[in-house]
Amino acid sequence: MPVQVHACSGAATTNQHGNYGTAMDYGGTLLDAGAGAVLSSAWPGTDADAARFFTVFYESLARGRSVGDALQAGRNKVYSSPA
């Protein structure tokens, strides 16, 4: 079962210098617990961004596109749509 996490920069952490880096601390835990995949953002986004992204992402998967293609389609939708 895949898990999607929508939280502003949900997969991002800061290092000791205050710089952003990606760290899926909870991602590994979810995978160990049986999740088939974890999808989370390492950058800020709004609820509207997430709605646009996941609508296109899941529609693309339903049409038989690969996960990579579905991710790209979702990103394209967010970046091409006004906030």
PyMOL commands that set and color helices and strands:
alter all, ss='L'
color gray80, all
select helices_A, chain A and resi 25-32+47-62+67-80
alter helices_A, ss='H'
color red, helices_A
select strands_A, chain A and resi 2-5+12-14+20-22+37-40
alter strands_A, ss='S'
color yellow, strands_A
deselect
rebuild
show_as cartoon
